[in-house]
Amino acid sequence: MSHLHELKGRIVSEASTLHDHMQIVFDSDVSLSIDTGVRIVPPSVLVGDLAGRVVDSVEESRDEIKILFIDGVCIEIDMRPQAWRGPEALVLQRKGRPELVWNEAKAGGHEA
């Protein structure tokens, strides 16, 4: 189990994109930067619409991470290396703790 399961029960306080890079800020000073292929299901939900939603669970496989919200909305993150837009696919920042990075060297997240 990766550290992304720490997101369960957290509320999105802010979400935005800039140049295909998604940033999600949760309560309790936790943020997730996504720099790989990502989509929101259903597609009618915009990135900014994630604010106020509560994370129900996180599902992980080799090629994909899904962040599921209580209301059924889902963020699907493509973890295949060819989908990455930068050296890191994900960065999880937690106040007072080391940031965790998902990159080619460690796809499951490791301390930076």
N, C-alpha and C positions, 0 to 999 in steps of 0.2 A: 504494500500500500504506500502510495506517495504522499507527500505533504499536501497535495491538493485536496485531500479529504478534510483538511482543516477548514475548508470553505463552507462545509455543511452548516446550515443554520445562519450563515452570515447574510446581511442585507446589502445589496448594491446601493451605494450612496451616489455614485457617479460613473458614467461610462461614455467614452468618446473614441473617435478614430481620427488619425492624422496620417496621411500618406500610407494607407493600408495597414497601419499599426493600431491595434485596439488596446485601450487602457481601461481597466475596470477597477474602481476603488470601492472597497467594502468597508463596512463599519469596523471599528477596532483597529484602525491604521494598518489595514492589509490591502495590497494592490496586486493586480496581475497584469503584466504586459504581454501581449500576444503579437508575435511578429512572424506569423505563418498563416497558411490558409485557414480561414474561419468563416462560419456562417451561422446565422441565427434562424432557428426553426420555431414558429412559422416565419417565412420571409416578410410578412407584413409588420413584424416587430422590428423597429429600428434600434440602433445601438443605444441612443439616448433613452429609449423606452425601457431599458433594463433597470433604470433607477427605481428603487423601492421593492424590487423583487427579492425573494428569499431563496437561497440555494437549498435544494432538497437533497441532492446527492451528486457525486462525481463518479463517472464510469471511465475506466482507462483500458485501452488495449494498445498493442504495439503501434498501430497506425492512427489512432484517434483517441481524443479525450472529449467526453461530453460532460458539460456542466448543466444539470437539470434543475429547473426552478419549480417551486411548489405549484405554480399555476400551469405547468406543462410546457412552458417555453424552454428551449434548449440551445446552448451554444455548442456547436460541433467544431472542434479544433483538429486540423489535419496535422498529424505528427510525422508524416513521411518526410524524410530529408529533402526531397525535391520540391516540397511545398514551402520550405522555409525561405524567408525573405532577408534574413540576416544571419549572423553567426549563432544567435540564440533563438530558439523557437518561443520559449516562455521564460519569464522572470517573475518569481513570486517574492514580493517584498513584505516583510512583517516587522513592525516597529520593535526595536530592541533585540532582534534576532538576525542572523546572517541571511542575506537574500539567497534564494534558490534559483538555479539556472538549469534549463533544459537545453542542451546543445548536442552536437554529434558525439562528443566524448562521453556524455552521460545523459541519455534520453530520459531517465527517470527523475532527474532533478538532483543537483548537488550544490553544496554551499560554494558561493563565489569567493 
